[in-house]
Amino acid sequence: MDKFFGFIRDNPMAAVIVAGEIAFWVFIVAGLVTRYLLRRRRTSVVLLALTPVADLLVLVATVVDLSHGATATSVHGLAAVYLGFSLVFGPSMVRWADVRFAHRFASGSAPVKLPKRSRAKQRHEWREWGKCVLAAVIAAVVLLGLMLMVGVPARTDALWGWFPRLGGLVAIWFATGPFLQLLSTKDPARDGVNS
């Protein structure tokens, strides 16, 4: 734990990213508590709509830091990746939390779990992988934007290292998501012949 806090202390941008993630979840929990326990629907909509503000603050802090002469580190790159993935996956994370909160505190329907070896699960995996690709593209555009803004290649070398990481993440997500699901999905036509 001391290493973590030492890292945060020595890397202010890491602290900003951690604060952004905490703020994201605080807005979600506050919005859901307001909606289901306090029965204040309008207020909850406002709180849930504020979740992208956390992403915006991370981006602003990154831009300000780099525009004031900081040399980009891998943490600045992480901020770009965080932004891309949070923008793309944020709404579905809010829906995920909303369904579970409604079920637990407001007699809502239980979350639906897709059968592991089904066509619906396969479609879900392809959709999630597509979101991963979109998030990686957004992160790459933000990284390029940061490099152009700084305009000094020597100060942005660390950002280049994120492009192969993004490619690797997309490839791993494909292999462990849609491709693996494709291999394990039952073929209904073949099942009918074998039975």
Secondary structure, DSSP 8 states (H G I E B T S, - for coil): -HHHHHHHHH-HHHHHHHHHHHHHHHHHHHHHIIIIIS--HHHHHHHHHTHHHHHHHHHHHHHHHHHTT----HHHHHHHHHHHHHHHHHHHHHHHHHHHHHHHHS---------TTSHHHHHHHHHHHHHHHHHHHHHHHHHHHHHHHH--GGGSHHHHTHHHHHHHHHHHHHIIIIIHHHHH---HHHHHHH-
